[in-house]
Amino acid sequence: MSLSYQSIAKHPKCFQKLTGLSVQEFAEMVDKVRPAYLKREDKKKASGRPSGFASLEDKLLCMMMYYRTYITHTFLGYLFNVHNANVCRMFKVLESMVAKVTHIKKDRTLTQDKVMAILADVTEVSTQRPKKKQKDKYSGKKKRHTLKSELGMREDGKIIHVSKVYGGRTHDFTIRKNERPFCRDSVKVVDSGFQGLQKREQNVWLPFKGTKKKPLTKEQKAHNKALAQLRIRIENKIGEMKVFKMLSERYRNFQKKLHMRFNIIAGLVNMKHGF
C-alpha cells in the first residue's frame, strides 16, 4: 500500500499537516498547473518509462510533502512505492511548471497609489558547509554557513519581491543595493540592518539606535515601537514561509534551485491569502 491523493484528501487536518496546504488550496494549485502538464504530455512522442505516480495530484502531493517535511527522496519513494530516482526526475520537471504559475512576478506598474508602504527584511537558511568559498557562506550572526534572500511585502500582506540568493556573509544592505529599487515614493519600512538606505532612497523608516551616552528619547522610543508593530507583519510572513521545513532546516540541495523554491513557497503563501 502507498500514499495517494485520493486516500489522504479524506482527512483534511492530516492533509494540511503533511503538505502545508488545505485540500481546497491544493486543488487550486492543481488547476493552475494542469494546463502546462497536459501540454507537456501531449508533446511526448513516446510514453517512455512509467513514473510510478498515478496522477498529477499524486505528483504534486509528493512535491508538497517534500517542501513541508523535507524528508529524503528515498523516504518519499518508500511512501509512494516508487524508486527514489523517479522522485528526483519528477521534481526536475514539475518544479519548473509550478514555478511558472506561482512565482512572484516583477510588477513594474507599482506606484504610490497602489503601494503606500513596503516592508522589507532578509531571511537566512542554514546550509551544508561548502567545499569551496566557505567564507562567502559563513554568517557571523548565525555562526554557521547560510544562504540569504530578501523579501518585500506590501502593507496588505502580499509578497511582491524575492531577491536572488546570497551567501550568509553578505550584508543585508549590500543585498538591497544589488536588487532593483523599490517604488520611489512609497514608504520603506526596514530594520537597522538596512542602515544607509536612507541615503540612496526616499521615505525610508529606520529604527533609532541609542547609546549609553545618548539614550533614546521618549519620541524615539515611540517611533521604534510603532515601527516594530509594522515590521512584525513581515516577520510573521517569513514565519509562514518557514512552516515549510525546506526553508527552516539545513538546506541540502543545490544553491541554484533555492531561488526558485523561495519563489514557489512565497507564491503559495500569497495564494493562501487570496492574492
Buried (B, 14 or more C-beta within 10 A) or exposed (E): EBBBBEEBBEEEEEBBEBBBBBBEBBBBBBEBBBEBBEEEEEEEEEEEEEBBBEEBBBBBBBBBBBBBBBEEBEBBBBBBEBBBEBBEEBBEEBBEBBBEBBBBEEEEEBEEEEBEBBBBBBBBBBBEEBEEEEEEBBBEEEEBBBBBBBBBBBBEBBBBBBBEBBBBBBBBBEBBEEBEEBBEEBBBBBBEBBBBBBEEBEBBBBBBEEEEEEEBEEEBBEBBEEBEEBBEBBEEBBEBBBEBBBBBEEBEEEBEBBBBBBBBBBBBBBBBEEE
